[in-house]
Amino acid sequence: MSFEKLANLKTLIRADSSATIGHGHIRRDLVLANKFKDISFACLELEGSLINEINFHVFTLKTNDLDELISLINTHKFKLLIIDHYGISYDNERKIKERTEVKILSFDDEYKEHFCDILLNVNIFAEARRYENLLPLNCEIWCGQKFMLVRDEFYQEKKIKREKIYDVFIALGGTDIQNLSANLAIKMLEKNLKIALVTTSANANLNLLKEFEKEYKNLSLFIDSNQIAKLMNESKELIISASSLVNEALTLGANFTAVQVAKNQEQMYKWLLENGYKALKSEEICQIL
C-alpha cells in the first residue's frame, strides 16, 4: 500500500512515554502523525509522560490489557493501528488482527518477529533482508534511510551556516536515568568548555542540573526545547544518545559521538562503529573526556 493511501485511513497510534520508558517513541510518532489526516493516540498515563505535549486526540488507557485496546479499535472503527511499543508482542499483534479488521503498522528497532501488514524501521542501519522469516509473507517492509523520521527543521537548518557558539552539545535522553549528562557536563566544565545541555522536565536529576547552571557560567541548560536543530548547528561537537538523534545529526552533517544508553540502541551502536562513526557504551563515556 502506498503511504498516500495509508495516510487517509482513520488511524490509532499505540505508544507510551515515561521517566522510565523515555520519550523517544512518542517524539518520533509525532513526526509520523503529522503526515496523517485522521489520527489519534492511545497511551497509558505514566509518571513523566509526554501526553500533554501530544497535539492530537489522546485516548488515555486504564491498563495495558489487550482487551481494552481491541475494544477501543472496534468502538471507534479505526482502520490502521500503528504500534510503537516494545510491550506488544507478535502474539499480541496476531490477537489484534484476529479480533479486529484493522491493518497494523509495527515499528521495530531490533529485528524482532512481528505479525503486521507493514513493518517500519526508521533507523539508518535498517536492512530489509534481516527480516527474513520474521514477518508474514505479505508484509511490506519499510526501512532504512528513505524512511527516517526526521523533523523538517533539520532539513531547513542544514541549509544555514551558523556561528559555533558552543563547544559541546549534550543530549543523552530526555529522562537520562543514569545521570550521564550531569557527570559528563561537570568533567567538561572543568576544561572550560562551553556547553549546551538538552533535557526534558521528566529528568529526575533536573534540579541538580539547574544548580549546575547557576554555578557554571559556561553551562546553558535547555529544558523541553523546540530549538534542537538550531542548537546542534551552533555546536562544534555533539554527544548524543544512539537514538533518533543520530538520524538528525547525520541529516545536519554534524560532528558527533553517539552513546548507547539503552538496550534497544545496540543495533545503532554496532552500525555506527562498522561505518566509521564514533560510538561508545554508556560505561565507556569517560573516554570522551
C-alpha positions in Angstrom: 0.0 0.0 0.0 1.3 3.5 -0.8 1.9 5.9 2.0 -0.6 8.3 0.4 -3.4 5.7 0.8 -2.3 4.8 4.3 -2.4 8.4 5.4 -6.1 8.6 4.5 -7.1 5.8 6.9 -8.6 6.5 10.3 -5.5 5.8 12.5 -4.6 5.0 16.1 -1.1 5.1 17.4 -0.4 2.9 20.5 2.7 4.2 22.3 3.8 5.2 25.8 6.3 7.5 27.4 7.5 8.0 30.9 10.5 8.8 33.1 11.4 5.1 32.8 10.5 4.3 29.2 11.8 7.6 27.9 10.3 9.9 25.3 11.8 8.6 22.0 8.7 6.6 20.9 6.3 9.4 21.2 8.6 12.0 19.7 9.1 10.0 16.5 5.4 9.1 16.4 4.5 12.8 16.5 6.7 13.3 13.3 4.8 10.5 11.6 1.4 11.6 12.9 1.7 15.0 11.1 1.5 13.1 7.8 -1.9 11.6 8.6 -5.4 13.2 8.1 -7.3 11.5 10.9 -5.1 10.2 13.7 -5.3 9.6 17.5 -3.1 8.2 20.2 -3.7 5.6 22.8 -1.4 5.9 25.9 -1.1 5.0 29.5 -0.8 8.0 31.8 2.6 7.3 33.4 4.8 9.4 35.5 6.9 11.7 33.3 4.8 11.0 30.2 4.5 13.4 27.2 0.7 13.1 27.0 0.3 16.8 27.5 2.6 17.5 24.5 0.6 15.4 22.0 -1.2 17.8 19.8 -3.7 15.1 18.6 -6.6 13.4 20.3 -5.4 11.0 23.1 -7.3 8.1 24.4 -6.0 7.5 27.9 -5.8 3.8 28.6 -6.6 2.5 32.1 -4.5 -0.6 31.7 -2.0 -2.3 29.3 -4.6 -5.1 28.8 -5.1 -6.1 25.2 -8.9 -6.3 25.5 -9.1 -2.6 26.3 -7.1 -1.7 23.2 -9.1 -4.1 21.0 -12.4 -2.6 22.3 -11.1 0.9 21.5 -10.2 -0.1 18.0 -13.6 -1.7 17.3 -15.7 1.0 19.1 -14.1 3.8 17.1 -13.7 1.9 13.9 -10.0 2.5 13.4 -8.7 1.2 10.1 -5.0 1.4 10.9 -3.2 0.7 14.1 0.4 1.9 14.5 2.3 0.1 17.2 5.4 1.7 18.7 5.6 -0.3 21.9 8.1 -3.0 23.0 5.5 -4.4 25.3 3.3 -5.6 22.4 4.5 -8.9 21.1 4.0 -11.0 17.9 1.2 -12.9 19.7 -0.5 -9.7 20.8 -0.4 -8.4 17.2 -1.9 -11.6 16.0 -4.7 -11.4 18.5 -5.5 -7.8 17.5 -5.7 -8.9 13.8 -8.0 -11.8 14.7 -10.4 -9.7 16.7 -10.5 -6.5 14.6 -10.4 -5.5 10.9 -7.5 -3.1 11.4 -4.3 -3.0 9.4 -1.2 -3.0 11.6 2.0 -1.0 11.0 4.6 -2.0 13.6 7.7 -0.1 14.5 10.8 -2.2 15.0 14.3 -1.3 16.1 15.8 -4.7 17.0 14.9 -7.1 14.1 12.1 -8.8 16.1 9.3 -11.0 14.9 6.0 -9.2 14.1 2.5 -10.1 12.9 1.8 -7.0 10.9 0.9 -5.7 7.4 3.7 -3.1 7.4 7.0 -3.2 9.2 8.6 0.2 9.8 12.2 0.5 10.9 13.2 4.2 10.7 16.8 3.7 11.7 19.5 4.4 9.1 21.1 1.0 9.8 17.9 -1.0 8.9 18.2 -3.7 6.2 15.1 -5.4 4.8 16.9 -8.8 4.3 17.3 -9.2 8.1 13.6 -9.6 8.5 13.5 -12.9 6.5 11.3 -15.4 8.4 10.3 -12.8 11.0 7.2 -11.4 9.2 4.1 -12.7 7.4 4.7 -13.4 3.7 2.6 -10.5 2.5 4.1 -7.9 4.9 5.6 -4.8 3.4 9.0 -3.7 4.8 9.7 0.0 5.1 13.1 0.6 6.4 16.4 2.5 6.2 17.4 6.0 5.1 14.3 6.6 2.9 12.0 6.2 6.0 14.0 8.1 8.6 11.6 10.2 10.6 13.5 13.5 10.8 11.7 16.7 11.6 11.5 19.3 8.8 13.5 21.8 10.8 16.7 19.7 10.4 16.5 19.8 6.7 16.0 23.6 6.9 18.8 24.0 9.4 21.2 22.1 7.1 21.0 25.0 4.7 22.0 27.5 7.3 25.6 28.2 8.3 25.7 29.3 11.9 28.4 30.6 14.3 29.6 27.9 16.6 28.5 29.3 20.0 29.0 26.0 22.0 32.0 23.7 22.2 29.8 20.7 23.0 26.1 19.9 22.7 25.0 17.1 25.1 21.7 15.2 24.7 21.7 11.8 26.4 18.0 11.1 26.7 15.0 13.1 27.9 14.9 11.2 31.2 18.7 10.3 31.4 18.1 7.7 34.1 21.8 7.1 34.5 22.5 10.8 35.1 25.2 10.7 32.4 24.5 14.3 31.3 25.4 15.8 34.7 28.5 13.7 35.2 29.8 14.5 31.7 29.0 18.2 31.9 30.9 18.6 35.1 34.1 17.0 33.6 33.8 19.2 30.5 33.2 22.3 32.5 36.5 21.7 34.3 38.1 22.1 30.9 36.4 25.4 30.5 34.3 24.2 27.6 31.0 26.0 26.7 28.2 23.5 26.8 24.6 23.3 25.6 22.9 20.6 27.7 19.5 19.5 26.4 17.0 17.6 28.6 13.3 17.5 29.5 11.2 18.2 32.5 10.9 14.5 33.1 14.6 14.2 34.0 14.8 13.0 37.6 18.1 15.0 38.0 16.7 18.2 36.7 17.1 20.2 40.0 20.8 19.2 40.1 21.3 20.3 36.5 19.6 23.7 37.4 22.0 24.1 40.2 25.0 23.4 37.9 23.7 26.0 35.5 23.7 28.6 38.3 27.2 27.6 39.4 28.8 27.4 36.0 28.5 30.3 33.5 29.7 28.1 30.6 26.7 25.8 31.0 23.4 26.6 29.2 20.5 24.2 30.1 17.7 23.8 27.6 14.6 22.1 29.0 11.8 20.8 26.6 13.4 22.9 23.9 11.9 23.2 20.4 15.3 24.5 19.1 17.2 21.3 18.9 18.2 21.6 15.3 19.5 25.2 15.8 21.4 24.2 19.0 23.1 21.3 17.2 24.1 23.6 14.3 25.5 26.1 16.8 27.8 23.4 18.4 31.2 22.2 17.4 30.6 18.7 18.6 27.6 16.7 19.7 27.5 14.0 22.3 24.1 12.3 21.9 22.3 9.0 22.7 22.4 6.4 19.9 18.8 7.1 19.2 16.8 9.0 16.6 19.2 11.9 17.4 21.7 10.1 15.2 19.4 10.4 12.2 19.1 14.1 13.0 22.8 14.6 13.4 23.5 12.8 10.1 21.0 14.9 8.4 22.8 18.0 9.6 26.2 16.6 8.7 27.3 17.3 12.3 30.4 16.0 14.2 29.1 13.7 16.8 29.8 10.9 19.3 26.8 8.5 20.0 26.4 6.8 23.3 24.4 3.6 23.7 22.3 4.3 26.8 19.6 1.6 26.3 19.4 -1.9 25.1 17.3 -1.0 22.0 20.1 1.2 20.8 22.5 -1.7 20.3 21.9 -2.1 16.6 22.5 1.6 16.0 25.7 1.4 18.1 27.0 -1.5 16.1 26.2 0.2 12.7 27.9 3.4 13.7 31.1 1.5 14.6 31.0 -0.6 11.4 30.7 2.6 9.3 33.4 4.6 10.9 31.4 6.8 13.3 32.3 7.5 16.9 30.2 5.4 19.3 30.5 4.3 22.9 28.7 2.3 25.5 27.4 4.3 28.5 30.1 2.8 30.7 32.8 4.0 28.3 31.7 7.6 28.4 34.8 8.6 30.3 36.7 8.0 27.0 35.1 11.2 25.6 36.9 13.3 28.2 
